[in-house]
């Protein structure tokens, strides 16, 4: 497990979580903390507790996913100074046995999921690095306990984020 990437994702999840639920997708550049301090010495005091070999997240306030997250990510290309990136988003999920009866129309399916009594809301934060590391963390709405965590938590999202680093 990559502890530096995991620590950055946990920090992003906490940051987004402080703003509550029902947040839009939010994009973050991941830069090496030591590189950030070297480029911006005035941040040294603010980043003093951060591990120099870790990542610092920089939110991209201008990012708006719009209707198609895949298309929005396809338009992004990070400069070489960015070591990785992370995306936070919220999604509703149903148990596998409840998915069978969903309508084929995406809009109708979204409405059905939103109204389903077994719906589970998740906040997912997925991050990738230029050298190929990937990880994700997730929190279930209403459960403030441990985060779910895995390198392959949302593989398609990790792949889309990795393409932004090409």
Chimera marker file (.cmm) of the C-alpha trace (Angstrom):
<marker_set name="trace">
<marker id="1" x="0.000" y="0.000" z="0.000" r="1" g="1" b="0" radius="0.5"/>
<marker id="2" x="1.199" y="3.500" z="-0.795" r="1" g="1" b="0" radius="0.5"/>
<marker id="3" x="0.915" y="5.361" z="2.501" r="1" g="1" b="0" radius="0.5"/>
<marker id="4" x="1.602" y="8.804" z="0.965" r="1" g="1" b="0" radius="0.5"/>
<marker id="5" x="-1.222" y="8.459" z="-1.563" r="1" g="1" b="0" radius="0.5"/>
<marker id="6" x="-3.607" y="7.002" z="1.023" r="1" g="1" b="0" radius="0.5"/>
<marker id="7" x="-2.835" y="9.851" z="3.455" r="1" g="1" b="0" radius="0.5"/>
<marker id="8" x="-3.565" y="12.419" z="0.733" r="1" g="1" b="0" radius="0.5"/>
<marker id="9" x="-6.884" y="10.766" z="-0.123" r="1" g="1" b="0" radius="0.5"/>
<marker id="10" x="-7.933" y="10.673" z="3.526" r="1" g="1" b="0" radius="0.5"/>
<marker id="11" x="-7.071" y="14.364" z="3.816" r="1" g="1" b="0" radius="0.5"/>
<marker id="12" x="-9.163" y="15.154" z="0.718" r="1" g="1" b="0" radius="0.5"/>
<marker id="13" x="-12.108" y="13.117" z="2.065" r="1" g="1" b="0" radius="0.5"/>
<marker id="14" x="-11.951" y="14.962" z="5.398" r="1" g="1" b="0" radius="0.5"/>
<marker id="15" x="-11.748" y="18.328" z="3.635" r="1" g="1" b="0" radius="0.5"/>
<marker id="16" x="-14.759" y="17.581" z="1.443" r="1" g="1" b="0" radius="0.5"/>
<marker id="17" x="-16.598" y="15.975" z="4.367" r="1" g="1" b="0" radius="0.5"/>
<marker id="18" x="-16.343" y="19.165" z="6.415" r="1" g="1" b="0" radius="0.5"/>
<marker id="19" x="-18.625" y="20.791" z="3.843" r="1" g="1" b="0" radius="0.5"/>
<marker id="20" x="-21.297" y="18.127" z="4.299" r="1" g="1" b="0" radius="0.5"/>
<marker id="21" x="-23.013" y="15.906" z="1.788" r="1" g="1" b="0" radius="0.5"/>
<marker id="22" x="-24.513" y="16.702" z="-1.602" r="1" g="1" b="0" radius="0.5"/>
<marker id="23" x="-21.274" y="18.188" z="-2.914" r="1" g="1" b="0" radius="0.5"/>
<marker id="24" x="-20.400" y="18.276" z="-6.626" r="1" g="1" b="0" radius="0.5"/>
<marker id="25" x="-17.442" y="16.316" z="-7.983" r="1" g="1" b="0" radius="0.5"/>
<marker id="26" x="-14.229" y="18.021" z="-6.859" r="1" g="1" b="0" radius="0.5"/>
<marker id="27" x="-10.808" y="17.672" z="-8.467" r="1" g="1" b="0" radius="0.5"/>
<marker id="28" x="-7.431" y="17.984" z="-6.732" r="1" g="1" b="0" radius="0.5"/>
<marker id="29" x="-3.865" y="18.125" z="-8.007" r="1" g="1" b="0" radius="0.5"/>
<marker id="30" x="-1.442" y="16.095" z="-5.889" r="1" g="1" b="0" radius="0.5"/>
<marker id="31" x="2.026" y="17.601" z="-5.578" r="1" g="1" b="0" radius="0.5"/>
<marker id="32" x="4.957" y="16.441" z="-3.527" r="1" g="1" b="0" radius="0.5"/>
<marker id="33" x="4.939" y="18.489" z="-0.324" r="1" g="1" b="0" radius="0.5"/>
<marker id="34" x="8.688" y="19.125" z="-0.536" r="1" g="1" b="0" radius="0.5"/>
<marker id="35" x="8.295" y="20.423" z="-4.106" r="1" g="1" b="0" radius="0.5"/>
<marker id="36" x="5.395" y="22.653" z="-3.078" r="1" g="1" b="0" radius="0.5"/>
<marker id="37" x="7.390" y="24.181" z="-0.216" r="1" g="1" b="0" radius="0.5"/>
<marker id="38" x="10.368" y="24.718" z="-2.526" r="1" g="1" b="0" radius="0.5"/>
<marker id="39" x="8.155" y="26.493" z="-5.075" r="1" g="1" b="0" radius="0.5"/>
<marker id="40" x="6.084" y="28.383" z="-2.493" r="1" g="1" b="0" radius="0.5"/>
<marker id="41" x="8.261" y="28.933" z="0.638" r="1" g="1" b="0" radius="0.5"/>
<marker id="42" x="5.524" y="30.988" z="2.327" r="1" g="1" b="0" radius="0.5"/>
<marker id="43" x="3.493" y="27.757" z="2.643" r="1" g="1" b="0" radius="0.5"/>
<marker id="44" x="6.164" y="26.068" z="4.791" r="1" g="1" b="0" radius="0.5"/>
<marker id="45" x="4.545" y="27.107" z="8.073" r="1" g="1" b="0" radius="0.5"/>
<marker id="46" x="1.097" y="25.951" z="6.914" r="1" g="1" b="0" radius="0.5"/>
<marker id="47" x="2.491" y="22.617" z="5.652" r="1" g="1" b="0" radius="0.5"/>
<marker id="48" x="4.924" y="22.128" z="8.548" r="1" g="1" b="0" radius="0.5"/>
<marker id="49" x="3.142" y="19.052" z="9.925" r="1" g="1" b="0" radius="0.5"/>
<marker id="50" x="2.903" y="17.398" z="6.492" r="1" g="1" b="0" radius="0.5"/>
<marker id="51" x="5.408" y="14.716" z="5.572" r="1" g="1" b="0" radius="0.5"/>
<marker id="52" x="7.882" y="16.228" z="3.068" r="1" g="1" b="0" radius="0.5"/>
<marker id="53" x="7.866" y="13.004" z="1.040" r="1" g="1" b="0" radius="0.5"/>
<marker id="54" x="4.059" y="12.978" z="1.039" r="1" g="1" b="0" radius="0.5"/>
<marker id="55" x="1.527" y="14.679" z="-1.194" r="1" g="1" b="0" radius="0.5"/>
<marker id="56" x="-0.296" y="17.946" z="-0.691" r="1" g="1" b="0" radius="0.5"/>
<marker id="57" x="-3.636" y="18.380" z="-2.391" r="1" g="1" b="0" radius="0.5"/>
<marker id="58" x="-4.521" y="21.533" z="-4.299" r="1" g="1" b="0" radius="0.5"/>
<marker id="59" x="-8.194" y="21.876" z="-5.164" r="1" g="1" b="0" radius="0.5"/>
<marker id="60" x="-8.991" y="22.907" z="-8.714" r="1" g="1" b="0" radius="0.5"/>
<marker id="61" x="-11.791" y="25.385" z="-8.065" r="1" g="1" b="0" radius="0.5"/>
<marker id="62" x="-12.471" y="25.892" z="-11.769" r="1" g="1" b="0" radius="0.5"/>
<marker id="63" x="-13.337" y="22.207" z="-12.299" r="1" g="1" b="0" radius="0.5"/>
<marker id="64" x="-16.989" y="21.524" z="-13.083" r="1" g="1" b="0" radius="0.5"/>
<marker id="65" x="-17.859" y="17.984" z="-14.119" r="1" g="1" b="0" radius="0.5"/>
<marker id="66" x="-21.122" y="18.939" z="-15.800" r="1" g="1" b="0" radius="0.5"/>
<marker id="67" x="-23.344" y="16.185" z="-17.143" r="1" g="1" b="0" radius="0.5"/>
<marker id="68" x="-20.537" y="13.869" z="-18.301" r="1" g="1" b="0" radius="0.5"/>
<marker id="69" x="-17.669" y="13.308" z="-15.865" r="1" g="1" b="0" radius="0.5"/>
<marker id="70" x="-15.743" y="11.222" z="-18.401" r="1" g="1" b="0" radius="0.5"/>
<marker id="71" x="-15.794" y="14.036" z="-20.958" r="1" g="1" b="0" radius="0.5"/>
<marker id="72" x="-14.751" y="16.591" z="-18.336" r="1" g="1" b="0" radius="0.5"/>
<marker id="73" x="-11.764" y="14.445" z="-17.303" r="1" g="1" b="0" radius="0.5"/>
<marker id="74" x="-10.815" y="13.782" z="-20.937" r="1" g="1" b="0" radius="0.5"/>
<marker id="75" x="-10.204" y="17.526" z="-21.392" r="1" g="1" b="0" radius="0.5"/>
<marker id="76" x="-7.649" y="17.702" z="-18.555" r="1" g="1" b="0" radius="0.5"/>
<marker id="77" x="-3.874" y="17.469" z="-18.945" r="1" g="1" b="0" radius="0.5"/>
<marker id="78" x="-1.723" y="18.120" z="-15.883" r="1" g="1" b="0" radius="0.5"/>
<marker id="79" x="1.642" y="19.889" z="-16.089" r="1" g="1" b="0" radius="0.5"/>
<marker id="80" x="4.776" y="17.906" z="-15.118" r="1" g="1" b="0" radius="0.5"/>
<marker id="81" x="4.907" y="19.523" z="-11.643" r="1" g="1" b="0" radius="0.5"/>
<marker id="82" x="1.736" y="17.630" z="-10.706" r="1" g="1" b="0" radius="0.5"/>
<marker id="83" x="2.631" y="14.197" z="-9.342" r="1" g="1" b="0" radius="0.5"/>
<marker id="84" x="-0.901" y="12.868" z="-9.274" r="1" g="1" b="0" radius="0.5"/>
<marker id="85" x="-4.542" y="13.797" z="-8.942" r="1" g="1" b="0" radius="0.5"/>
<marker id="86" x="-7.605" y="12.890" z="-6.926" r="1" g="1" b="0" radius="0.5"/>
<marker id="87" x="-11.322" y="13.211" z="-7.493" r="1" g="1" b="0" radius="0.5"/>
<marker id="88" x="-14.048" y="13.284" z="-4.879" r="1" g="1" b="0" radius="0.5"/>
<marker id="89" x="-17.601" y="12.451" z="-5.891" r="1" g="1" b="0" radius="0.5"/>
<marker id="90" x="-20.805" y="11.189" z="-4.387" r="1" g="1" b="0" radius="0.5"/>
<marker id="91" x="-22.860" y="8.389" z="-5.836" r="1" g="1" b="0" radius="0.5"/>
<marker id="92" x="-25.937" y="6.389" z="-4.851" r="1" g="1" b="0" radius="0.5"/>
<marker id="93" x="-25.708" y="2.613" z="-5.005" r="1" g="1" b="0" radius="0.5"/>
<marker id="94" x="-28.171" y="-0.222" z="-4.647" r="1" g="1" b="0" radius="0.5"/>
<marker id="95" x="-27.601" y="-3.788" z="-3.520" r="1" g="1" b="0" radius="0.5"/>
<marker id="96" x="-27.026" y="-6.068" z="-6.522" r="1" g="1" b="0" radius="0.5"/>
<marker id="97" x="-30.413" y="-7.777" z="-6.158" r="1" g="1" b="0" radius="0.5"/>
<marker id="98" x="-32.195" y="-4.382" z="-6.321" r="1" g="1" b="0" radius="0.5"/>
<marker id="99" x="-30.486" y="-3.349" z="-9.569" r="1" g="1" b="0" radius="0.5"/>
<marker id="100" x="-32.269" y="-5.982" z="-11.683" r="1" g="1" b="0" radius="0.5"/>
<marker id="101" x="-35.538" y="-4.067" z="-11.865" r="1" g="1" b="0" radius="0.5"/>
<marker id="102" x="-34.111" y="-0.687" z="-12.849" r="1" g="1" b="0" radius="0.5"/>
<marker id="103" x="-35.448" y="1.015" z="-15.986" r="1" g="1" b="0" radius="0.5"/>
<marker id="104" x="-33.207" y="1.073" z="-19.066" r="1" g="1" b="0" radius="0.5"/>
<marker id="105" x="-33.568" y="4.847" z="-19.472" r="1" g="1" b="0" radius="0.5"/>
<marker id="106" x="-30.689" y="6.506" z="-17.520" r="1" g="1" b="0" radius="0.5"/>
<marker id="107" x="-32.850" y="9.367" z="-16.238" r="1" g="1" b="0" radius="0.5"/>
<marker id="108" x="-35.621" y="7.033" z="-15.074" r="1" g="1" b="0" radius="0.5"/>
<marker id="109" x="-33.025" y="4.708" z="-13.527" r="1" g="1" b="0" radius="0.5"/>
<marker id="110" x="-31.478" y="7.624" z="-11.591" r="1" g="1" b="0" radius="0.5"/>
<marker id="111" x="-34.908" y="8.582" z="-10.284" r="1" g="1" b="0" radius="0.5"/>
<marker id="112" x="-35.607" y="4.984" z="-9.263" r="1" g="1" b="0" radius="0.5"/>
<marker id="113" x="-32.266" y="4.702" z="-7.437" r="1" g="1" b="0" radius="0.5"/>
<marker id="114" x="-32.847" y="8.027" z="-5.643" r="1" g="1" b="0" radius="0.5"/>
<marker id="115" x="-36.251" y="6.849" z="-4.396" r="1" g="1" b="0" radius="0.5"/>
<marker id="116" x="-35.225" y="3.274" z="-3.505" r="1" g="1" b="0" radius="0.5"/>
<marker id="117" x="-35.407" y="2.438" z="0.225" r="1" g="1" b="0" radius="0.5"/>
<marker id="118" x="-32.200" y="0.356" z="0.084" r="1" g="1" b="0" radius="0.5"/>
<marker id="119" x="-30.169" y="3.122" z="-1.579" r="1" g="1" b="0" radius="0.5"/>
<marker id="120" x="-26.752" y="3.756" z="-0.084" r="1" g="1" b="0" radius="0.5"/>
<marker id="121" x="-24.987" y="7.082" z="-0.631" r="1" g="1" b="0" radius="0.5"/>
<marker id="122" x="-21.197" y="7.022" z="-0.835" r="1" g="1" b="0" radius="0.5"/>
<marker id="123" x="-18.539" y="9.699" z="-1.007" r="1" g="1" b="0" radius="0.5"/>
<marker id="124" x="-15.653" y="8.255" z="-3.008" r="1" g="1" b="0" radius="0.5"/>
<marker id="125" x="-12.186" y="9.756" z="-3.338" r="1" g="1" b="0" radius="0.5"/>
<marker id="126" x="-9.942" y="8.131" z="-5.939" r="1" g="1" b="0" radius="0.5"/>
<marker id="127" x="-6.347" y="9.122" z="-6.574" r="1" g="1" b="0" radius="0.5"/>
<marker id="128" x="-3.635" y="8.183" z="-9.031" r="1" g="1" b="0" radius="0.5"/>
<marker id="129" x="0.025" y="9.101" z="-9.467" r="1" g="1" b="0" radius="0.5"/>
<marker id="130" x="2.222" y="9.504" z="-12.519" r="1" g="1" b="0" radius="0.5"/>
<marker id="131" x="4.152" y="6.378" z="-11.601" r="1" g="1" b="0" radius="0.5"/>
<marker id="132" x="1.004" y="4.234" z="-11.735" r="1" g="1" b="0" radius="0.5"/>
<marker id="133" x="-0.103" y="4.015" z="-8.112" r="1" g="1" b="0" radius="0.5"/>
<marker id="134" x="-3.869" y="4.026" z="-7.547" r="1" g="1" b="0" radius="0.5"/>
<marker id="135" x="-6.063" y="3.976" z="-4.500" r="1" g="1" b="0" radius="0.5"/>
<marker id="136" x="-9.553" y="4.882" z="-3.379" r="1" g="1" b="0" radius="0.5"/>
<marker id="137" x="-11.384" y="5.571" z="-0.143" r="1" g="1" b="0" radius="0.5"/>
<marker id="138" x="-15.125" y="5.775" z="0.456" r="1" g="1" b="0" radius="0.5"/>
<marker id="139" x="-17.470" y="6.812" z="3.229" r="1" g="1" b="0" radius="0.5"/>
<marker id="140" x="-21.066" y="5.648" z="3.572" r="1" g="1" b="0" radius="0.5"/>
<marker id="141" x="-23.481" y="8.466" z="4.327" r="1" g="1" b="0" radius="0.5"/>
<marker id="142" x="-24.680" y="8.290" z="7.911" r="1" g="1" b="0" radius="0.5"/>
<marker id="143" x="-21.695" y="6.232" z="9.056" r="1" g="1" b="0" radius="0.5"/>
<marker id="144" x="-18.924" y="8.395" z="10.442" r="1" g="1" b="0" radius="0.5"/>
<marker id="145" x="-16.706" y="5.423" z="11.228" r="1" g="1" b="0" radius="0.5"/>
<marker id="146" x="-13.927" y="3.868" z="9.226" r="1" g="1" b="0" radius="0.5"/>
<marker id="147" x="-13.378" y="4.587" z="5.577" r="1" g="1" b="0" radius="0.5"/>
<marker id="148" x="-13.566" y="1.791" z="3.043" r="1" g="1" b="0" radius="0.5"/>
<marker id="149" x="-10.206" y="1.595" z="1.271" r="1" g="1" b="0" radius="0.5"/>
<marker id="150" x="-8.757" y="-0.370" z="-1.630" r="1" g="1" b="0" radius="0.5"/>
<marker id="151" x="-6.332" y="0.079" z="-4.528" r="1" g="1" b="0" radius="0.5"/>
<marker id="152" x="-9.046" y="-0.959" z="-6.997" r="1" g="1" b="0" radius="0.5"/>
<marker id="153" x="-12.084" y="0.630" z="-5.348" r="1" g="1" b="0" radius="0.5"/>
<marker id="154" x="-13.324" y="2.322" z="-8.560" r="1" g="1" b="0" radius="0.5"/>
<marker id="155" x="-11.081" y="1.044" z="-11.372" r="1" g="1" b="0" radius="0.5"/>
<marker id="156" x="-12.794" y="2.893" z="-14.242" r="1" g="1" b="0" radius="0.5"/>
<marker id="157" x="-12.480" y="6.217" z="-12.431" r="1" g="1" b="0" radius="0.5"/>
<marker id="158" x="-8.840" y="5.518" z="-11.607" r="1" g="1" b="0" radius="0.5"/>
<marker id="159" x="-8.211" y="4.779" z="-15.280" r="1" g="1" b="0" radius="0.5"/>
<marker id="160" x="-9.879" y="8.034" z="-16.383" r="1" g="1" b="0" radius="0.5"/>
<marker id="161" x="-7.812" y="9.991" z="-13.849" r="1" g="1" b="0" radius="0.5"/>
<marker id="162" x="-4.616" y="8.251" z="-14.979" r="1" g="1" b="0" radius="0.5"/>
<marker id="163" x="-5.265" y="9.446" z="-18.548" r="1" g="1" b="0" radius="0.5"/>
<marker id="164" x="-5.192" y="13.056" z="-17.307" r="1" g="1" b="0" radius="0.5"/>
<marker id="165" x="-1.540" y="12.481" z="-16.351" r="1" g="1" b="0" radius="0.5"/>
<marker id="166" x="-0.451" y="11.188" z="-19.793" r="1" g="1" b="0" radius="0.5"/>
<link id1="1" id2="2" r="1" g="1" b="0" radius="0.2"/>
<link id1="2" id2="3" r="1" g="1" b="0" radius="0.2"/>
<link id1="3" id2="4" r="1" g="1" b="0" radius="0.2"/>
<link id1="4" id2="5" r="1" g="1" b="0" radius="0.2"/>
<link id1="5" id2="6" r="1" g="1" b="0" radius="0.2"/>
<link id1="6" id2="7" r="1" g="1" b="0" radius="0.2"/>
<link id1="7" id2="8" r="1" g="1" b="0" radius="0.2"/>
<link id1="8" id2="9" r="1" g="1" b="0" radius="0.2"/>
<link id1="9" id2="10" r="1" g="1" b="0" radius="0.2"/>
<link id1="10" id2="11" r="1" g="1" b="0" radius="0.2"/>
<link id1="11" id2="12" r="1" g="1" b="0" radius="0.2"/>
<link id1="12" id2="13" r="1" g="1" b="0" radius="0.2"/>
<link id1="13" id2="14" r="1" g="1" b="0" radius="0.2"/>
<link id1="14" id2="15" r="1" g="1" b="0" radius="0.2"/>
<link id1="15" id2="16" r="1" g="1" b="0" radius="0.2"/>
<link id1="16" id2="17" r="1" g="1" b="0" radius="0.2"/>
<link id1="17" id2="18" r="1" g="1" b="0" radius="0.2"/>
<link id1="18" id2="19" r="1" g="1" b="0" radius="0.2"/>
<link id1="19" id2="20" r="1" g="1" b="0" radius="0.2"/>
<link id1="20" id2="21" r="1" g="1" b="0" radius="0.2"/>
<link id1="21" id2="22" r="1" g="1" b="0" radius="0.2"/>
<link id1="22" id2="23" r="1" g="1" b="0" radius="0.2"/>
<link id1="23" id2="24" r="1" g="1" b="0" radius="0.2"/>
<link id1="24" id2="25" r="1" g="1" b="0" radius="0.2"/>
<link id1="25" id2="26" r="1" g="1" b="0" radius="0.2"/>
<link id1="26" id2="27" r="1" g="1" b="0" radius="0.2"/>
<link id1="27" id2="28" r="1" g="1" b="0" radius="0.2"/>
<link id1="28" id2="29" r="1" g="1" b="0" radius="0.2"/>
<link id1="29" id2="30" r="1" g="1" b="0" radius="0.2"/>
<link id1="30" id2="31" r="1" g="1" b="0" radius="0.2"/>
<link id1="31" id2="32" r="1" g="1" b="0" radius="0.2"/>
<link id1="32" id2="33" r="1" g="1" b="0" radius="0.2"/>
<link id1="33" id2="34" r="1" g="1" b="0" radius="0.2"/>
<link id1="34" id2="35" r="1" g="1" b="0" radius="0.2"/>
<link id1="35" id2="36" r="1" g="1" b="0" radius="0.2"/>
<link id1="36" id2="37" r="1" g="1" b="0" radius="0.2"/>
<link id1="37" id2="38" r="1" g="1" b="0" radius="0.2"/>
<link id1="38" id2="39" r="1" g="1" b="0" radius="0.2"/>
<link id1="39" id2="40" r="1" g="1" b="0" radius="0.2"/>
<link id1="40" id2="41" r="1" g="1" b="0" radius="0.2"/>
<link id1="41" id2="42" r="1" g="1" b="0" radius="0.2"/>
<link id1="42" id2="43" r="1" g="1" b="0" radius="0.2"/>
<link id1="43" id2="44" r="1" g="1" b="0" radius="0.2"/>
<link id1="44" id2="45" r="1" g="1" b="0" radius="0.2"/>
<link id1="45" id2="46" r="1" g="1" b="0" radius="0.2"/>
<link id1="46" id2="47" r="1" g="1" b="0" radius="0.2"/>
<link id1="47" id2="48" r="1" g="1" b="0" radius="0.2"/>
<link id1="48" id2="49" r="1" g="1" b="0" radius="0.2"/>
<link id1="49" id2="50" r="1" g="1" b="0" radius="0.2"/>
<link id1="50" id2="51" r="1" g="1" b="0" radius="0.2"/>
<link id1="51" id2="52" r="1" g="1" b="0" radius="0.2"/>
<link id1="52" id2="53" r="1" g="1" b="0" radius="0.2"/>
<link id1="53" id2="54" r="1" g="1" b="0" radius="0.2"/>
<link id1="54" id2="55" r="1" g="1" b="0" radius="0.2"/>
<link id1="55" id2="56" r="1" g="1" b="0" radius="0.2"/>
<link id1="56" id2="57" r="1" g="1" b="0" radius="0.2"/>
<link id1="57" id2="58" r="1" g="1" b="0" radius="0.2"/>
<link id1="58" id2="59" r="1" g="1" b="0" radius="0.2"/>
<link id1="59" id2="60" r="1" g="1" b="0" radius="0.2"/>
<link id1="60" id2="61" r="1" g="1" b="0" radius="0.2"/>
<link id1="61" id2="62" r="1" g="1" b="0" radius="0.2"/>
<link id1="62" id2="63" r="1" g="1" b="0" radius="0.2"/>
<link id1="63" id2="64" r="1" g="1" b="0" radius="0.2"/>
<link id1="64" id2="65" r="1" g="1" b="0" radius="0.2"/>
<link id1="65" id2="66" r="1" g="1" b="0" radius="0.2"/>
<link id1="66" id2="67" r="1" g="1" b="0" radius="0.2"/>
<link id1="67" id2="68" r="1" g="1" b="0" radius="0.2"/>
<link id1="68" id2="69" r="1" g="1" b="0" radius="0.2"/>
<link id1="69" id2="70" r="1" g="1" b="0" radius="0.2"/>
<link id1="70" id2="71" r="1" g="1" b="0" radius="0.2"/>
<link id1="71" id2="72" r="1" g="1" b="0" radius="0.2"/>
<link id1="72" id2="73" r="1" g="1" b="0" radius="0.2"/>
<link id1="73" id2="74" r="1" g="1" b="0" radius="0.2"/>
<link id1="74" id2="75" r="1" g="1" b="0" radius="0.2"/>
<link id1="75" id2="76" r="1" g="1" b="0" radius="0.2"/>
<link id1="76" id2="77" r="1" g="1" b="0" radius="0.2"/>
<link id1="77" id2="78" r="1" g="1" b="0" radius="0.2"/>
<link id1="78" id2="79" r="1" g="1" b="0" radius="0.2"/>
<link id1="79" id2="80" r="1" g="1" b="0" radius="0.2"/>
<link id1="80" id2="81" r="1" g="1" b="0" radius="0.2"/>
<link id1="81" id2="82" r="1" g="1" b="0" radius="0.2"/>
<link id1="82" id2="83" r="1" g="1" b="0" radius="0.2"/>
<link id1="83" id2="84" r="1" g="1" b="0" radius="0.2"/>
<link id1="84" id2="85" r="1" g="1" b="0" radius="0.2"/>
<link id1="85" id2="86" r="1" g="1" b="0" radius="0.2"/>
<link id1="86" id2="87" r="1" g="1" b="0" radius="0.2"/>
<link id1="87" id2="88" r="1" g="1" b="0" radius="0.2"/>
<link id1="88" id2="89" r="1" g="1" b="0" radius="0.2"/>
<link id1="89" id2="90" r="1" g="1" b="0" radius="0.2"/>
<link id1="90" id2="91" r="1" g="1" b="0" radius="0.2"/>
<link id1="91" id2="92" r="1" g="1" b="0" radius="0.2"/>
<link id1="92" id2="93" r="1" g="1" b="0" radius="0.2"/>
<link id1="93" id2="94" r="1" g="1" b="0" radius="0.2"/>
<link id1="94" id2="95" r="1" g="1" b="0" radius="0.2"/>
<link id1="95" id2="96" r="1" g="1" b="0" radius="0.2"/>
<link id1="96" id2="97" r="1" g="1" b="0" radius="0.2"/>
<link id1="97" id2="98" r="1" g="1" b="0" radius="0.2"/>
<link id1="98" id2="99" r="1" g="1" b="0" radius="0.2"/>
<link id1="99" id2="100" r="1" g="1" b="0" radius="0.2"/>
<link id1="100" id2="101" r="1" g="1" b="0" radius="0.2"/>
<link id1="101" id2="102" r="1" g="1" b="0" radius="0.2"/>
<link id1="102" id2="103" r="1" g="1" b="0" radius="0.2"/>
<link id1="103" id2="104" r="1" g="1" b="0" radius="0.2"/>
<link id1="104" id2="105" r="1" g="1" b="0" radius="0.2"/>
<link id1="105" id2="106" r="1" g="1" b="0" radius="0.2"/>
<link id1="106" id2="107" r="1" g="1" b="0" radius="0.2"/>
<link id1="107" id2="108" r="1" g="1" b="0" radius="0.2"/>
<link id1="108" id2="109" r="1" g="1" b="0" radius="0.2"/>
<link id1="109" id2="110" r="1" g="1" b="0" radius="0.2"/>
<link id1="110" id2="111" r="1" g="1" b="0" radius="0.2"/>
<link id1="111" id2="112" r="1" g="1" b="0" radius="0.2"/>
<link id1="112" id2="113" r="1" g="1" b="0" radius="0.2"/>
<link id1="113" id2="114" r="1" g="1" b="0" radius="0.2"/>
<link id1="114" id2="115" r="1" g="1" b="0" radius="0.2"/>
<link id1="115" id2="116" r="1" g="1" b="0" radius="0.2"/>
<link id1="116" id2="117" r="1" g="1" b="0" radius="0.2"/>
<link id1="117" id2="118" r="1" g="1" b="0" radius="0.2"/>
<link id1="118" id2="119" r="1" g="1" b="0" radius="0.2"/>
<link id1="119" id2="120" r="1" g="1" b="0" radius="0.2"/>
<link id1="120" id2="121" r="1" g="1" b="0" radius="0.2"/>
<link id1="121" id2="122" r="1" g="1" b="0" radius="0.2"/>
<link id1="122" id2="123" r="1" g="1" b="0" radius="0.2"/>
<link id1="123" id2="124" r="1" g="1" b="0" radius="0.2"/>
<link id1="124" id2="125" r="1" g="1" b="0" radius="0.2"/>
<link id1="125" id2="126" r="1" g="1" b="0" radius="0.2"/>
<link id1="126" id2="127" r="1" g="1" b="0" radius="0.2"/>
<link id1="127" id2="128" r="1" g="1" b="0" radius="0.2"/>
<link id1="128" id2="129" r="1" g="1" b="0" radius="0.2"/>
<link id1="129" id2="130" r="1" g="1" b="0" radius="0.2"/>
<link id1="130" id2="131" r="1" g="1" b="0" radius="0.2"/>
<link id1="131" id2="132" r="1" g="1" b="0" radius="0.2"/>
<link id1="132" id2="133" r="1" g="1" b="0" radius="0.2"/>
<link id1="133" id2="134" r="1" g="1" b="0" radius="0.2"/>
<link id1="134" id2="135" r="1" g="1" b="0" radius="0.2"/>
<link id1="135" id2="136" r="1" g="1" b="0" radius="0.2"/>
<link id1="136" id2="137" r="1" g="1" b="0" radius="0.2"/>
<link id1="137" id2="138" r="1" g="1" b="0" radius="0.2"/>
<link id1="138" id2="139" r="1" g="1" b="0" radius="0.2"/>
<link id1="139" id2="140" r="1" g="1" b="0" radius="0.2"/>
<link id1="140" id2="141" r="1" g="1" b="0" radius="0.2"/>
<link id1="141" id2="142" r="1" g="1" b="0" radius="0.2"/>
<link id1="142" id2="143" r="1" g="1" b="0" radius="0.2"/>
<link id1="143" id2="144" r="1" g="1" b="0" radius="0.2"/>
<link id1="144" id2="145" r="1" g="1" b="0" radius="0.2"/>
<link id1="145" id2="146" r="1" g="1" b="0" radius="0.2"/>
<link id1="146" id2="147" r="1" g="1" b="0" radius="0.2"/>
<link id1="147" id2="148" r="1" g="1" b="0" radius="0.2"/>
<link id1="148" id2="149" r="1" g="1" b="0" radius="0.2"/>
<link id1="149" id2="150" r="1" g="1" b="0" radius="0.2"/>
<link id1="150" id2="151" r="1" g="1" b="0" radius="0.2"/>
<link id1="151" id2="152" r="1" g="1" b="0" radius="0.2"/>
<link id1="152" id2="153" r="1" g="1" b="0" radius="0.2"/>
<link id1="153" id2="154" r="1" g="1" b="0" radius="0.2"/>
<link id1="154" id2="155" r="1" g="1" b="0" radius="0.2"/>
<link id1="155" id2="156" r="1" g="1" b="0" radius="0.2"/>
<link id1="156" id2="157" r="1" g="1" b="0" radius="0.2"/>
<link id1="157" id2="158" r="1" g="1" b="0" radius="0.2"/>
<link id1="158" id2="159" r="1" g="1" b="0" radius="0.2"/>
<link id1="159" id2="160" r="1" g="1" b="0" radius="0.2"/>
<link id1="160" id2="161" r="1" g="1" b="0" radius="0.2"/>
<link id1="161" id2="162" r="1" g="1" b="0" radius="0.2"/>
<link id1="162" id2="163" r="1" g="1" b="0" radius="0.2"/>
<link id1="163" id2="164" r="1" g="1" b="0" radius="0.2"/>
<link id1="164" id2="165" r="1" g="1" b="0" radius="0.2"/>
<link id1="165" id2="166" r="1" g="1" b="0" radius="0.2"/>
</marker_set>
